[in-house]
Amino acid sequence: MLISPAYAQAAGGLGGGSDMIMSLAPLVLIFAVFYFLLIRPQQKKAKEHREMLNNVRRNDKVVTNGGLVGTVTKVSDTDDLLTVEIASGVKVQVVRSMIADVRTKGQPVSNKAPSKGKAAKTAEADNDDEDDAEAPKSAT
Protein backbone atom coordinates (compact mmCIF):
# COMPACT_ATOMS: atom_id res chain seq x y z
CA MET A 1 0.00 0.00 0.00
CA LEU A 2 1.17 3.45 -0.89
CA ILE A 3 -1.13 5.36 1.43
CA SER A 4 -0.61 5.05 5.14
CA PRO A 5 -3.75 4.77 7.23
CA ALA A 6 -4.86 7.96 9.05
CA TYR A 7 -6.14 7.58 12.55
CA ALA A 8 -8.65 9.95 14.14
CA GLN A 9 -7.54 11.92 17.13
CA ALA A 10 -8.94 10.60 20.34
CA ALA A 11 -11.75 12.61 21.91
CA GLY A 12 -10.93 14.62 24.98
CA GLY A 13 -13.38 12.73 27.13
CA LEU A 14 -14.08 14.76 30.29
CA GLY A 15 -11.75 17.63 29.31
CA GLY A 16 -13.91 18.72 26.32
CA GLY A 17 -16.12 21.04 28.37
CA SER A 18 -13.23 23.19 29.58
CA ASP A 19 -12.07 23.71 25.99
CA MET A 20 -15.47 25.16 25.11
CA ILE A 21 -15.40 27.51 28.11
CA MET A 22 -11.90 28.68 27.21
CA SER A 23 -12.98 29.41 23.64
CA LEU A 24 -15.94 31.53 24.85
CA ALA A 25 -13.94 33.44 27.50
CA PRO A 26 -12.44 36.00 25.04
CA LEU A 27 -15.88 36.74 23.58
CA VAL A 28 -17.33 37.35 27.04
CA LEU A 29 -14.37 39.56 27.93
CA ILE A 30 -14.76 41.62 24.76
CA PHE A 31 -18.48 42.08 25.40
CA ALA A 32 -17.78 43.21 28.99
CA VAL A 33 -15.24 45.79 27.78
CA PHE A 34 -17.67 47.10 25.14
CA TYR A 35 -20.44 47.35 27.72
CA PHE A 36 -18.43 49.34 30.25
CA LEU A 37 -16.60 51.55 27.76
CA LEU A 38 -19.25 52.17 25.09
CA ILE A 39 -22.79 51.05 25.85
CA ARG A 40 -23.18 52.12 29.48
CA PRO A 41 -21.76 55.68 29.09
CA GLN A 42 -23.92 56.24 26.01
CA GLN A 43 -27.06 55.17 27.88
CA LYS A 44 -26.16 57.46 30.79
CA LYS A 45 -25.61 60.42 28.47
CA ALA A 46 -28.93 59.78 26.69
CA LYS A 47 -30.75 59.64 30.04
CA GLU A 48 -29.21 62.98 31.13
CA HIS A 49 -30.23 64.54 27.79
CA ARG A 50 -33.84 63.32 28.18
CA GLU A 51 -33.97 64.79 31.70
CA MET A 52 -32.55 68.09 30.43
CA LEU A 53 -35.21 68.27 27.70
CA ASN A 54 -38.00 67.54 30.18
CA ASN A 55 -36.78 70.39 32.43
CA VAL A 56 -36.77 73.14 29.75
CA ARG A 57 -38.73 76.14 31.04
CA ARG A 58 -39.55 79.68 29.90
CA ASN A 59 -36.65 82.17 29.86
CA ASP A 60 -34.03 79.39 29.57
CA LYS A 61 -31.29 80.08 27.07
CA VAL A 62 -30.99 77.11 24.73
CA VAL A 63 -28.69 76.01 21.91
CA THR A 64 -30.21 73.99 19.08
CA ASN A 65 -28.47 71.26 17.11
CA GLY A 66 -28.23 73.73 14.23
CA GLY A 67 -26.30 76.18 16.38
CA LEU A 68 -29.04 78.74 17.01
CA VAL A 69 -28.94 80.33 20.45
CA GLY A 70 -32.13 81.79 21.82
CA THR A 71 -34.46 82.24 24.75
CA VAL A 72 -37.45 79.96 25.25
CA THR A 73 -40.67 81.99 25.23
CA LYS A 74 -43.30 79.24 25.13
CA VAL A 75 -43.23 75.63 26.33
CA SER A 76 -46.05 73.19 25.76
CA ASP A 77 -46.17 69.99 27.78
CA THR A 78 -48.64 68.33 25.40
CA ASP A 79 -46.91 69.35 22.17
CA ASP A 80 -43.31 68.59 21.24
CA LEU A 81 -42.64 72.15 20.02
CA LEU A 82 -40.93 75.04 21.81
CA THR A 83 -41.08 78.67 20.74
CA VAL A 84 -37.62 80.21 20.86
CA GLU A 85 -36.80 83.89 20.36
CA ILE A 86 -33.48 84.07 18.50
CA ALA A 87 -33.45 87.86 18.01
CA SER A 88 -35.57 90.77 19.09
CA GLY A 89 -39.02 90.02 17.70
CA VAL A 90 -37.88 86.91 15.77
CA LYS A 91 -39.50 83.74 17.10
CA VAL A 92 -39.09 80.25 15.71
CA GLN A 93 -40.60 76.93 16.64
CA VAL A 94 -38.12 74.20 17.54
CA VAL A 95 -38.76 70.51 18.11
CA ARG A 96 -37.89 69.71 21.71
CA SER A 97 -35.56 66.85 20.79
CA MET A 98 -33.43 69.22 18.67
CA ILE A 99 -32.22 71.13 21.75
CA ALA A 100 -28.51 70.40 22.21
CA ASP A 101 -27.82 72.36 25.41
CA VAL A 102 -29.65 74.43 27.99
CA ARG A 103 -27.86 77.48 29.34
CA THR A 104 -29.94 79.15 32.00
CA LYS A 105 -29.44 82.71 33.23
CA GLY A 106 -27.51 81.51 36.27
CA GLN A 107 -24.73 79.84 34.27
CA PRO A 108 -21.76 82.06 33.40
CA VAL A 109 -20.22 81.96 29.96
CA SER A 110 -17.13 79.78 30.17
CA ASN A 111 -14.90 81.65 27.68
CA LYS A 112 -15.40 85.00 29.38
CA ALA A 113 -12.61 86.20 31.67
CA PRO A 114 -13.76 86.29 35.29
CA SER A 115 -14.33 89.76 36.64
CA LYS A 116 -12.27 90.83 39.61
CA GLY A 117 -14.17 91.59 42.73
CA LYS A 118 -13.49 94.30 45.28
CA ALA A 119 -11.56 91.91 47.53
CA ALA A 120 -9.25 90.86 44.69
CA LYS A 121 -8.50 94.51 43.82
CA THR A 122 -7.59 95.38 47.41
CA ALA A 123 -5.36 92.30 47.67
CA GLU A 124 -3.52 93.37 44.52
CA ALA A 125 -3.09 96.88 45.92
CA ASP A 126 -1.63 95.42 49.14
CA ASN A 127 0.80 93.30 47.13
CA ASP A 128 1.91 96.35 45.13
CA ASP A 129 2.59 98.25 48.38
CA GLU A 130 4.70 95.34 49.69
CA ASP A 131 6.68 95.20 46.44
CA ASP A 132 7.40 98.94 46.68
CA ALA A 133 8.62 98.57 50.27
CA GLU A 134 11.01 95.73 49.39
CA ALA A 135 12.46 97.39 46.27
CA PRO A 136 15.81 99.12 46.88
CA LYS A 137 15.68 102.88 46.57
CA SER A 138 18.15 104.47 44.25
CA ALA A 139 20.31 107.20 45.63
CA THR A 140 20.08 110.41 43.65
C-alpha positions as a LaTeX table, in Angstrom:
\begin{tabular}{lrrr}
\hline
Residue & $x$ (\AA) & $y$ (\AA) & $z$ (\AA) \\
\hline
Met1 & 0.00 & 0.00 & 0.00 \\
Leu2 & 1.17 & 3.45 & $-0.89$ \\
Ile3 & $-1.13$ & 5.36 & 1.43 \\
Ser4 & $-0.61$ & 5.05 & 5.14 \\
Pro5 & $-3.75$ & 4.77 & 7.23 \\
Ala6 & $-4.86$ & 7.96 & 9.05 \\
Tyr7 & $-6.14$ & 7.58 & 12.55 \\
Ala8 & $-8.65$ & 9.95 & 14.14 \\
Gln9 & $-7.54$ & 11.92 & 17.13 \\
Ala10 & $-8.94$ & 10.60 & 20.34 \\
Ala11 & $-11.75$ & 12.61 & 21.91 \\
Gly12 & $-10.93$ & 14.62 & 24.98 \\
Gly13 & $-13.38$ & 12.73 & 27.13 \\
Leu14 & $-14.08$ & 14.76 & 30.29 \\
Gly15 & $-11.75$ & 17.63 & 29.31 \\
Gly16 & $-13.91$ & 18.72 & 26.32 \\
Gly17 & $-16.12$ & 21.04 & 28.37 \\
Ser18 & $-13.23$ & 23.19 & 29.58 \\
Asp19 & $-12.07$ & 23.71 & 25.99 \\
Met20 & $-15.47$ & 25.16 & 25.11 \\
Ile21 & $-15.40$ & 27.51 & 28.11 \\
Met22 & $-11.90$ & 28.68 & 27.21 \\
Ser23 & $-12.98$ & 29.41 & 23.64 \\
Leu24 & $-15.94$ & 31.53 & 24.85 \\
Ala25 & $-13.94$ & 33.44 & 27.50 \\
Pro26 & $-12.44$ & 36.00 & 25.04 \\
Leu27 & $-15.88$ & 36.74 & 23.58 \\
Val28 & $-17.33$ & 37.35 & 27.04 \\
Leu29 & $-14.37$ & 39.56 & 27.93 \\
Ile30 & $-14.76$ & 41.62 & 24.76 \\
Phe31 & $-18.48$ & 42.08 & 25.40 \\
Ala32 & $-17.78$ & 43.21 & 28.99 \\
Val33 & $-15.24$ & 45.79 & 27.78 \\
Phe34 & $-17.67$ & 47.10 & 25.14 \\
Tyr35 & $-20.44$ & 47.35 & 27.72 \\
Phe36 & $-18.43$ & 49.34 & 30.25 \\
Leu37 & $-16.60$ & 51.55 & 27.76 \\
Leu38 & $-19.25$ & 52.17 & 25.09 \\
Ile39 & $-22.79$ & 51.05 & 25.85 \\
Arg40 & $-23.18$ & 52.12 & 29.48 \\
Pro41 & $-21.76$ & 55.68 & 29.09 \\
Gln42 & $-23.92$ & 56.24 & 26.01 \\
Gln43 & $-27.06$ & 55.17 & 27.88 \\
Lys44 & $-26.16$ & 57.46 & 30.79 \\
Lys45 & $-25.61$ & 60.42 & 28.47 \\
Ala46 & $-28.93$ & 59.78 & 26.69 \\
Lys47 & $-30.75$ & 59.64 & 30.04 \\
Glu48 & $-29.21$ & 62.98 & 31.13 \\
His49 & $-30.23$ & 64.54 & 27.79 \\
Arg50 & $-33.84$ & 63.32 & 28.18 \\
Glu51 & $-33.97$ & 64.79 & 31.70 \\
Met52 & $-32.55$ & 68.09 & 30.43 \\
Leu53 & $-35.21$ & 68.27 & 27.70 \\
Asn54 & $-38.00$ & 67.54 & 30.18 \\
Asn55 & $-36.78$ & 70.39 & 32.43 \\
Val56 & $-36.77$ & 73.14 & 29.75 \\
Arg57 & $-38.73$ & 76.14 & 31.04 \\
Arg58 & $-39.55$ & 79.68 & 29.90 \\
Asn59 & $-36.65$ & 82.17 & 29.86 \\
Asp60 & $-34.03$ & 79.39 & 29.57 \\
Lys61 & $-31.29$ & 80.08 & 27.07 \\
Val62 & $-30.99$ & 77.11 & 24.73 \\
Val63 & $-28.69$ & 76.01 & 21.91 \\
Thr64 & $-30.21$ & 73.99 & 19.08 \\
Asn65 & $-28.47$ & 71.26 & 17.11 \\
Gly66 & $-28.23$ & 73.73 & 14.23 \\
Gly67 & $-26.30$ & 76.18 & 16.38 \\
Leu68 & $-29.04$ & 78.74 & 17.01 \\
Val69 & $-28.94$ & 80.33 & 20.45 \\
Gly70 & $-32.13$ & 81.79 & 21.82 \\
Thr71 & $-34.46$ & 82.24 & 24.75 \\
Val72 & $-37.45$ & 79.96 & 25.25 \\
Thr73 & $-40.67$ & 81.99 & 25.23 \\
Lys74 & $-43.30$ & 79.24 & 25.13 \\
Val75 & $-43.23$ & 75.63 & 26.33 \\
Ser76 & $-46.05$ & 73.19 & 25.76 \\
Asp77 & $-46.17$ & 69.99 & 27.78 \\
Thr78 & $-48.64$ & 68.33 & 25.40 \\
Asp79 & $-46.91$ & 69.35 & 22.17 \\
Asp80 & $-43.31$ & 68.59 & 21.24 \\
Leu81 & $-42.64$ & 72.15 & 20.02 \\
Leu82 & $-40.93$ & 75.04 & 21.81 \\
Thr83 & $-41.08$ & 78.67 & 20.74 \\
Val84 & $-37.62$ & 80.21 & 20.86 \\
Glu85 & $-36.80$ & 83.89 & 20.36 \\
Ile86 & $-33.48$ & 84.07 & 18.50 \\
Ala87 & $-33.45$ & 87.86 & 18.01 \\
Ser88 & $-35.57$ & 90.77 & 19.09 \\
Gly89 & $-39.02$ & 90.02 & 17.70 \\
Val90 & $-37.88$ & 86.91 & 15.77 \\
Lys91 & $-39.50$ & 83.74 & 17.10 \\
Val92 & $-39.09$ & 80.25 & 15.71 \\
Gln93 & $-40.60$ & 76.93 & 16.64 \\
Val94 & $-38.12$ & 74.20 & 17.54 \\
Val95 & $-38.76$ & 70.51 & 18.11 \\
Arg96 & $-37.89$ & 69.71 & 21.71 \\
Ser97 & $-35.56$ & 66.85 & 20.79 \\
Met98 & $-33.43$ & 69.22 & 18.67 \\
Ile99 & $-32.22$ & 71.13 & 21.75 \\
Ala100 & $-28.51$ & 70.40 & 22.21 \\
Asp101 & $-27.82$ & 72.36 & 25.41 \\
Val102 & $-29.65$ & 74.43 & 27.99 \\
Arg103 & $-27.86$ & 77.48 & 29.34 \\
Thr104 & $-29.94$ & 79.15 & 32.00 \\
Lys105 & $-29.44$ & 82.71 & 33.23 \\
Gly106 & $-27.51$ & 81.51 & 36.27 \\
Gln107 & $-24.73$ & 79.84 & 34.27 \\
Pro108 & $-21.76$ & 82.06 & 33.40 \\
Val109 & $-20.22$ & 81.96 & 29.96 \\
Ser110 & $-17.13$ & 79.78 & 30.17 \\
Asn111 & $-14.90$ & 81.65 & 27.68 \\
Lys112 & $-15.40$ & 85.00 & 29.38 \\
Ala113 & $-12.61$ & 86.20 & 31.67 \\
Pro114 & $-13.76$ & 86.29 & 35.29 \\
Ser115 & $-14.33$ & 89.76 & 36.64 \\
Lys116 & $-12.27$ & 90.83 & 39.61 \\
Gly117 & $-14.17$ & 91.59 & 42.73 \\
Lys118 & $-13.49$ & 94.30 & 45.28 \\
Ala119 & $-11.56$ & 91.91 & 47.53 \\
Ala120 & $-9.25$ & 90.86 & 44.69 \\
Lys121 & $-8.50$ & 94.51 & 43.82 \\
Thr122 & $-7.59$ & 95.38 & 47.41 \\
Ala123 & $-5.36$ & 92.30 & 47.67 \\
Glu124 & $-3.52$ & 93.37 & 44.52 \\
Ala125 & $-3.09$ & 96.88 & 45.92 \\
Asp126 & $-1.63$ & 95.42 & 49.14 \\
Asn127 & 0.80 & 93.30 & 47.13 \\
Asp128 & 1.91 & 96.35 & 45.13 \\
Asp129 & 2.59 & 98.25 & 48.38 \\
Glu130 & 4.70 & 95.34 & 49.69 \\
Asp131 & 6.68 & 95.20 & 46.44 \\
Asp132 & 7.40 & 98.94 & 46.68 \\
Ala133 & 8.62 & 98.57 & 50.27 \\
Glu134 & 11.01 & 95.73 & 49.39 \\
Ala135 & 12.46 & 97.39 & 46.27 \\
Pro136 & 15.81 & 99.12 & 46.88 \\
Lys137 & 15.68 & 102.88 & 46.57 \\
Ser138 & 18.15 & 104.47 & 44.25 \\
Ala139 & 20.31 & 107.20 & 45.63 \\
Thr140 & 20.08 & 110.41 & 43.65 \\
\hline
\end{tabular}
